[in-house]
């Protein structure tokens, strides 16, 4: 008789712990989402809002795409920013929902939804109208650096501040940091920091 009472109490205690952990988990997710959406103040610079940097996992391997057989000089150009590219990659290539993808990019879910809609529209426009599609610009921050060996063509992701002197595959010292090219282009576009 005592063991039945004890077993029932133990089961109730386990259910209580599971329900409590579920509630705490949901409260943390809601709190994270609330703070992510409301943690910045709109610092005005003239009439434009200062945007926080959007987190990009690593730079795109290629900066532009164009229809084959047509010289670049005869094509119109459509550009997407690096943050629009990242939104497109996360949602349509990797299949993340908007909330999870926005958390990865360190932006709000509505901002992510605007980015993905802009990216999809521009990409569709470039494909249907036969424009060259370029990926450049945006207020971004990379979490990983992409290095490419010019001798063997191997590509490797490394921590953003890691210094890579030679290729891990073939040992060549002719390694380019693709991330630096995007950062240099963005620094030129944004002008001097004041």
C-alpha positions in Angstrom: 0.0 0.0 0.0 2.8 2.4 0.9 4.7 1.7 -2.4 1.6 2.7 -4.5 1.2 6.0 -2.6 5.0 6.6 -3.0 4.9 5.8 -6.7 1.9 8.1 -7.3 3.7 10.9 -5.5 6.9 10.3 -7.5 4.9 10.4 -10.8 3.2 13.6 -9.7 6.5 15.2 -8.8 8.1 14.2 -12.2 5.0 15.7 -14.0 5.4 18.9 -12.0 9.1 19.1 -12.9 8.4 18.5 -16.6 5.6 21.1 -16.7 7.8 23.6 -14.8 10.7 23.1 -17.2 8.4 23.5 -20.2 7.0 26.8 -18.8 10.5 28.1 -18.1 11.7 27.2 -21.6 8.7 29.0 -23.2 9.2 32.0 -21.0 12.9 32.2 -22.0 12.0 31.9 -25.7 9.4 34.7 -25.4 11.8 36.8 -23.3 14.6 36.3 -25.9 12.2 37.2 -28.7 10.9 40.3 -26.8 14.4 41.6 -26.0 15.6 40.9 -29.5 12.8 43.1 -30.9 12.9 45.8 -28.3 16.5 46.1 -27.1 17.6 48.9 -29.5 16.6 52.5 -29.6 16.2 54.1 -32.9 19.2 56.4 -32.9 18.5 58.9 -35.5 21.2 60.2 -37.9 19.6 62.9 -39.8 16.4 61.4 -41.1 17.7 57.8 -41.4 17.6 55.2 -38.6 20.9 53.7 -37.5 20.6 49.9 -38.1 22.4 47.3 -36.1 24.7 45.0 -38.0 23.1 41.8 -39.3 25.0 38.6 -38.6 26.1 36.6 -41.7 27.5 33.1 -41.2 30.1 33.4 -44.0 30.4 35.3 -47.2 28.9 34.0 -50.5 31.3 32.0 -52.6 30.5 34.1 -55.7 29.7 37.8 -56.0 27.7 37.7 -59.2 25.6 35.6 -61.5 24.7 36.3 -65.1 22.9 34.7 -68.0 25.4 32.6 -70.1 26.4 33.7 -73.6 25.7 37.4 -73.1 28.5 39.9 -72.5 28.4 41.6 -69.1 28.4 45.0 -70.9 25.1 44.3 -72.5 23.3 43.3 -69.2 21.4 45.4 -66.7 22.4 44.8 -63.1 20.3 43.8 -60.1 21.9 43.9 -56.7 21.0 42.2 -53.5 22.8 43.1 -50.2 24.7 40.6 -48.1 21.9 40.5 -45.5 19.3 39.9 -48.2 21.5 37.0 -49.5 21.8 35.6 -45.9 18.0 35.8 -45.4 17.5 34.0 -48.7 20.1 31.3 -47.8 18.6 30.7 -44.4 14.9 30.6 -45.4 15.0 29.0 -48.9 18.2 27.0 -49.0 18.5 25.7 -45.5 14.7 25.8 -44.8 14.7 27.7 -41.5 11.5 29.3 -40.3 11.6 33.1 -40.0 11.9 33.2 -36.2 14.9 30.8 -36.1 16.6 32.5 -39.0 16.1 36.0 -37.5 17.7 34.8 -34.3 20.7 33.5 -36.2 21.0 36.9 -38.0 20.5 38.8 -34.7 17.6 40.8 -36.1 13.8 40.9 -35.4 11.5 38.5 -37.2 9.6 41.4 -39.0 13.0 42.7 -40.3 13.9 39.2 -41.5 10.5 38.9 -43.3 11.2 42.2 -45.1 14.7 41.1 -46.1 13.5 37.8 -47.5 10.7 39.4 -49.5 13.1 42.0 -51.0 15.7 39.2 -51.8 13.1 37.0 -53.4 11.7 39.9 -55.5 15.1 40.9 -56.7 16.3 37.4 -57.5 13.0 36.7 -59.5 13.4 40.0 -61.3 17.0 39.1 -62.3 16.1 35.6 -63.5 13.0 36.5 -65.4 14.4 39.7 -67.0 17.9 38.3 -67.7 19.8 40.7 -65.5 23.2 40.2 -63.9 22.7 39.5 -60.2 25.4 40.9 -57.8 25.7 40.5 -54.1 27.3 43.4 -52.3 26.8 46.0 -49.5 24.7 46.0 -46.4 25.3 46.6 -42.7 26.8 43.2 -41.9 29.1 41.3 -39.6 30.5 37.9 -40.4 30.7 35.1 -37.9 33.2 33.0 -40.0 35.8 33.8 -42.6 35.9 31.9 -45.9 39.4 31.2 -47.3 40.1 29.8 -50.8 43.3 28.3 -52.0 44.3 29.7 -55.4 46.3 26.6 -56.2 44.0 23.7 -55.4 40.7 25.6 -55.2 39.7 24.2 -51.8 37.6 26.4 -49.6 37.6 26.4 -45.8 35.6 28.3 -43.1 37.6 29.5 -40.1 36.9 31.7 -37.1 36.7 35.4 -38.3 40.0 36.4 -36.6 42.0 33.3 -37.5 45.1 34.0 -39.5 45.5 31.3 -42.3 49.0 31.2 -43.8 48.7 28.1 -45.9 46.1 25.7 -47.3 45.2 22.8 -45.0 44.7 20.6 -48.1 47.8 21.2 -50.3 50.1 23.4 -48.1 50.2 26.2 -50.6 50.8 29.7 -49.2 48.6 31.3 -52.0 45.4 31.5 -49.9 42.9 34.4 -50.3 40.5 35.6 -47.7 37.2 36.1 -49.4 35.7 37.7 -46.3 38.1 40.6 -46.4 37.1 41.4 -50.0 33.4 41.9 -48.8 34.5 43.9 -45.8 36.7 46.2 -47.9 33.9 46.7 -50.3 31.5 47.6 -47.5 34.0 50.0 -45.9 34.3 51.8 -49.2 30.5 52.0 -49.7 29.9 53.3 -46.1 32.6 55.9 -46.2 34.8 57.0 -43.3 33.5 56.1 -39.8 32.9 59.3 -37.7 
